[in-house]
Amino acid sequence: MSTPHLTSTQASSESETSTRAPGSSASKRRTATLSTAQLLAAFPGAVRKLDPRQMWRNPVMFIVEVGAALTTVLGIAEPFLGGPETSGGTDVPPTFTLGIAFWLWLTVIFANLAESVAEGRGKAQADSLRKTRSDTETHRLTAYDPSGDPAAENAAVEALSSADLRLGDVVVVVAGELIPGDGDIVWGIASVDESAITGESAPVVRESGGERSAVTGGTRVLSDRIVVQITSKPGETFVDRMIALVEGATRQKTPNEMALNILLASLSIVFLVVTLTINPIADYSAAAVSVPVLVALLVCLIPTTIGALLSAIGIAGMDRLVQRNVLAMSGRAVEAAGDVTTLLLDKTGTITYGNRRATEFTPLSSGVSQADLVRAAALASLSDPTPEGKSIVDLAGENGFVHTGTLAGDVVPFTAQTRMSGVDLTDITTDGAPLIRKGAGSAVTAWVEETTSVPDPVRAALATQVERISTLGGTPLVVAAGSAGGPRTILGVIYLKDIVKEGIAERFAELRAMGIRTIMVTGDNPLTAKTIAAEAGVDDFLAEATPEEKLTLIRKEQEGGNLVAMTGDGTNDAPALAQADVGVAMNTGTSAAKEAGNMVDLDSDPTKLIDIVRIGKQLLITRGALTTFSIANDIAKYFAIIPAMFAGVFPGLAALNVMQLHSPASAILSAIIFNAIIIVVLIPLALRGVNYRPVSASQILGRNLLIYGLGGVIAPFMGIKIVDLVVSLIPGF
């Protein structure tokens, strides 16, 4: 049986696509700067968010909104009630209350603006994605027989709208047509344009029966003819989920975010109680404080800065992943990436370049000629679509092997369980050896020993060659031949040369500095794995790994208190992806893998897992830094408001007026104005994230306390003083 396989050109194109810089399209590289256009576009959304039914979800800003509404009512009523009240023994200007109300409303709007800007950064991509959901005509097979040829020209099909497709339907898609829905290719191979999803213009190859069988609705088939089985329900496609997530419509608060919200709400309630008790106590000194001043005090006491920016920080973290062509299925996954302590990394394609090439054929006994080994290795690799398989055929050609016509036989594909592949020939004319296998030494040896014992000299020669190649960092591929019930023989070994990626050791050193342990997972034998692991600088390795062993390793790490991240693309990776705290599925992989993971890499670049961890840590650091700044800058506001509240009754409090503010009224208004403006100033930082360097947690904490703790104390002193100089120019202040 002839099986379709990649040409060398297609394989090269696929490799280049997977290693290209993620999100290289200009439209996908949105900057983190905050432009006037962005603010104007987000402003209507910020106003709509003033709805109390939305605001109550943010307790801190809800309190500010209630205070703004209360002072607005008082400001409107004051002219009819004889003007504003004195506060703390001092007079206030007629416009004081309305000024407080105005800036409180701006504080709430600026908080909403931060969230609207963060959400708006995904709308452009969402709009482009919607264009891929066009209602197109497709052709559904009325009867699907997996053992037949479902793409035959005379196959019974019916035309219908893509919106009418249901889970499990099987459709035929030819060159030039859009794929009508998410699914897996069950027959054929084709070149597919996925630029609408990934932003990459280069087409990719998708084929049945492998780990590159998944296709996405809305992408276009450029060549050939494929049969796709639909794996998603209407409205639940990959594109639908992407649209909802990039717009923030389905973003759920993460556990840490909810915990911080509870803390902020608790602090706000405590400060509310403190504020409400001030007047009963002050009445004994005839120093009653007006309601607008009490509201101003409360707003300056509660952590409004982080309360305003908390949601924007979470949305921006997911947006930074989208910019790198990674789709996080939830904010929880992004946050978990920041807490990861163990990384499971596949060797091929992540640590090494992945395109291992055959460089040498070595027979193991005098009874096996070089030509016999070359022929067997080539026949076992003719239908192997991997770069390794192609390189074996190429090397065999250089050694004189010539094959014409089609391969008569059944191809035995490689699986993670058998760890070998080959062919069962039906037309054999030499040596009576219709079965050929190539694969890991232990797997092939076990296959031979099913019918024949391996002679000691061959076993010793095999061990010598495996150790030699493994010591060199290569991969030994053992070739054997035989019959179903008759004798089988180990013919020789193929040397596959593997190259560790440049700079990967430095990246692992950075991860180690971050407190992250790296484990290389490979199907190679322990000696090869040890050599590659030492060269790459990983902390540990798992050799001859099966899907079950991956799952066991993840559970063992989690039982030890570690959070685990890993990548995968095959159906056999699905259990491990589901078990991992951060499971990154490749977009080129199967639907099962993408459903099991909580992130999908649209570029299918396994090395991006390291960048995902960095983004997760940046999210956590940004949240911590701005929380520190928010609490620290309240200190300066106390020095502005507390002396102003009671300066008329307790002159000694003037000593606390270290900023030498113009008047009590200007001090209070300046603190409220600064409180609002600082939110807008910090929006770009919330969107961009705090600059992250791979250092230990204690160093990060020290840096945050120095920059955002000390800076959070100093900046408001300077800011409030500058605002006060401007406010003092207003008549009456």
Secondary structure by P-SEA (a helix, b strand, c coil): cbbbbbcaaaaaaaaaaaaccccccccccccccccaaaaaaaaaaaaaacccccccccaaaaaaaaaaaaaaaaaaacccccccccccccccccaaaaaaaaaaaaaaaaaaaaaaaaaacaaaaaaaaaaaccbbbbbbcccccccccccccccbbbbbbccccccbbbbbbccccccccccccccbbbbbbccccccccbbbbbbcccccccccccbbbccccbbbbbcccccccaaaaaaaaaacccccccaaaaaaaaaaaaaaaaaaaaaaacccccccccccccaaaaaaaaaaacaaaaaacaaaaaaaaaaaaaaacbbbccaaaaaaaaaccbbbbbcccccccccccccccccccccccaaaaaaaaaaaccccccaaaaaaaaaaaaacccccccccbbbbbbcccccbbbbbccccccccccccccccaaaaaaaaaccccccaaaaaaaaaaaaaaaaacbbbbbbbbbcccccccccbbbbbbbbcccaaaaaaaaaaaacbbbbbbccccaaaaaaaaaaaccccccccccaaaaaaaaaaaaaabbbbbbccccccaaaaaaaccbbbbbccccaaaaaacccccccccccaaaaaaaaaaaaaaaaaaaaaaaaaaaaaaaaacccccccccccccccccccccccaaaaaaaaaaaaaaaaaaaaaaaaaccccccccaaaaaaaaaaaaaaaaaaaaaaaaaaaaaaaaacccc
